[in-house]
Amino acid sequence: MMGKTHIAIGLLAATFVPTSGASGTVLHWPGFNSLFPFVVSLTAVVAGSLAPDIDQPGSKITQIAGPFGKNRIMAMLGGAMAIYLSGKTKGVIGSVELSTILILIGISLLIMAFIRHRGVTHSLIGVAIAGLMVSAVENTGGYQQYIGIPIVMPFLIGYTSHLLADFVAGGIPPLYPFVEKRIKPPISIETGSIFDGVIGVMAFLGAAFRMFGN
């Protein structure tokens, strides 16, 4: 499905998942007094909704990389450059070493370059790896000091909603790399089709009503 459809579905899904130890759902408008946690959670859902397509140069999520996200050759060059520079760069951003940030960027770009579309990032192993990576970010001293809002659950809601949406849009290989065959329903929705667009609009309207409705 299209990136904007994935975002809409992820937002809608997050309005149904209850928060742990508190009333309400992961995404529900709390009023302007609690705007910051809402924005952080919403951002995490959107990031998770797009993250599985990091294996497809030119997708919404890879566009963040600018020219290095356009094709696999540029992604390979950018990834190699970032990892090379990580060994020669010193300094910190918050409490995170700049070299660590460059390594993460380099790994992400190399994923774009070498991992096939709808492979490991669209599998259960991909969900686990993505969750561990986001958890590592959430537990850094810099994140806890400057933000401190839990993001693992919102991110994984977006991520898993992406996989469920792609299941009905061509299929996914949930057990990859052990079983490479994709599973899909008898009738699939073509990416970019009118049905894709209609689902996106309906999901967005439903998410807006759920988030801001009384």
C-alpha positions in Angstrom: 0.0 0.0 0.0 1.0 3.6 -0.4 2.9 5.3 2.4 0.1 7.7 3.3 -2.3 4.7 3.5 0.1 3.0 5.9 0.2 6.1 8.1 -3.6 6.4 8.2 -4.0 2.7 9.1 -1.3 3.0 11.8 -2.9 6.0 13.4 -6.3 4.3 13.4 -4.9 1.2 15.0 -3.2 3.3 17.7 -6.6 4.7 18.7 -7.8 1.3 19.7 -4.8 0.1 21.8 -5.2 0.9 25.5 -2.2 2.4 27.3 -0.8 0.3 30.1 -1.6 1.3 33.6 -3.8 4.3 32.6 -7.1 5.1 31.0 -7.4 6.0 27.3 -5.6 4.7 24.2 -2.1 5.2 22.8 -3.5 8.0 20.6 -6.2 10.2 22.0 -6.2 13.9 22.1 -5.4 14.9 25.7 -5.8 18.7 25.3 -3.1 21.3 24.9 -1.8 20.7 28.5 -0.4 17.3 27.4 0.4 18.1 23.8 4.1 17.0 23.9 3.5 13.3 24.8 0.7 13.2 22.2 3.1 14.5 19.5 5.9 12.1 20.5 3.5 9.1 20.4 2.0 10.2 17.1 5.5 10.6 15.6 6.4 7.1 16.8 3.3 5.6 15.2 4.0 7.3 11.9 7.7 6.2 12.0 6.6 2.6 12.7 4.0 2.7 10.0 6.7 3.6 7.4 9.7 1.7 8.8 9.2 -1.7 7.1 9.7 -0.1 3.7 13.2 0.9 4.6 14.1 -2.0 2.3 12.6 -0.1 -0.7 14.6 2.8 -2.1 12.3 5.7 -3.0 9.7 4.8 -0.4 8.4 7.5 2.0 10.8 6.4 4.8 13.9 6.3 2.6 13.2 9.8 1.3 14.5 11.0 4.6 18.0 10.0 3.4 17.7 12.5 0.5 19.8 11.5 -2.5 21.1 8.4 -0.7 17.6 7.0 -0.5 16.8 7.2 -4.2 18.3 3.8 -5.3 20.4 0.9 -4.0 23.7 2.2 -5.4 23.4 5.5 -3.6 22.2 3.8 -0.4 25.3 1.5 -0.5 27.6 4.5 -1.0 26.0 6.5 1.7 26.0 3.6 4.1 29.7 2.9 3.6 30.5 6.6 3.9 28.6 6.9 7.2 30.3 3.9 8.8 33.7 5.1 7.6 33.1 8.5 9.1 31.9 7.0 12.4 35.4 5.8 13.1 36.9 9.3 12.5 34.2 11.4 14.2 34.1 12.5 17.8 31.5 14.5 19.8 28.1 13.9 21.3 24.5 15.0 20.7 22.8 15.1 24.0 24.5 12.1 25.6 24.7 10.0 22.5 28.1 9.8 20.7 28.0 11.1 17.1 29.9 8.0 16.0 27.0 5.8 17.2 24.5 7.9 15.3 26.6 7.5 12.1 26.8 3.8 12.6 23.0 3.5 12.9 22.6 5.7 9.8 25.1 3.6 7.9 23.3 0.3 8.8 20.0 1.7 7.8 21.4 2.7 4.4 23.0 -0.6 3.9 19.6 -2.3 4.6 18.2 -0.2 1.8 21.0 -1.3 -0.5 21.1 -5.0 0.1 17.9 -6.3 1.6 15.1 -7.2 -0.8 11.7 -5.6 -0.6 9.2 -7.4 1.6 11.9 -9.7 3.0 13.1 -9.6 6.6 11.7 -6.2 7.4 8.2 -7.6 6.7 8.7 -10.6 8.9 8.3 -11.4 12.6 12.1 -11.2 13.0 11.9 -7.7 11.5 9.3 -6.7 14.1 11.6 -8.0 16.9 14.7 -6.3 15.6 12.9 -3.0 15.1 11.4 -3.2 18.6 14.8 -3.8 20.1 16.4 -0.9 18.2 13.7 1.5 19.3 13.9 0.2 22.8 17.7 0.9 22.8 17.0 4.5 21.7 14.3 4.9 24.3 16.7 3.8 27.1 19.6 6.1 26.2 20.5 8.7 28.7 19.9 11.5 26.2 16.4 10.4 25.3 15.4 9.9 28.9 16.8 13.3 29.9 15.3 15.4 27.1 12.1 13.5 26.0 11.3 10.5 28.3 8.1 9.5 26.5 7.7 5.8 25.9 7.8 5.1 22.2 8.3 1.3 21.8 4.6 0.5 21.9 3.4 3.3 19.5 6.2 2.4 17.1 5.4 -1.3 17.1 1.7 -0.6 16.6 2.6 1.3 13.5 5.0 -1.4 12.4 2.6 -4.3 12.8 -0.2 -2.4 11.2 2.0 -1.9 8.1 2.6 -5.7 7.9 -1.1 -6.5 8.3 -1.9 -3.9 5.5 0.7 -5.4 3.2 -0.7 -8.9 3.9 -3.8 -7.8 2.0 -1.8 -5.9 -0.6 0.3 -8.6 -2.1 1.3 -10.7 0.9 4.2 -10.9 3.3 6.7 -13.6 4.4 6.1 -13.7 8.2 8.7 -16.5 8.8 11.4 -15.1 6.6 14.3 -16.1 6.3 13.3 -19.6 7.4 10.3 -19.7 5.0 10.6 -17.2 2.1 7.1 -17.8 0.7 4.7 -14.9 1.1 1.2 -15.5 2.5 -1.7 -13.5 1.2 -5.5 -13.7 1.1 -7.3 -14.9 -2.1 -8.0 -11.3 -3.1 -5.3 -8.6 -2.8 -5.5 -4.9 -3.0 -3.1 -3.4 -5.6 -0.8 -0.7 -4.3 -1.8 2.7 -5.7 -5.2 1.5 -6.8 -8.4 3.4 -6.1 -9.1 0.9 -3.3 -5.8 1.7 -1.7 -6.7 5.4 -1.7 -10.2 4.8 -0.4 -8.9 2.7 2.5 -6.4 5.5 3.3 -9.0 8.2 3.4 -11.4 6.1 5.5 -8.7 5.1 7.9 -7.6 8.7 8.3 -11.1 10.0 8.9 -11.7 7.1 11.4 -8.4 8.0 13.2 -9.3 11.7 13.4 -12.7 10.9 14.8 -11.2 8.5 17.4 -8.4 10.8 18.4 -10.4 14.0 18.7 -14.0 12.8 19.2 -15.5 12.8 22.7 
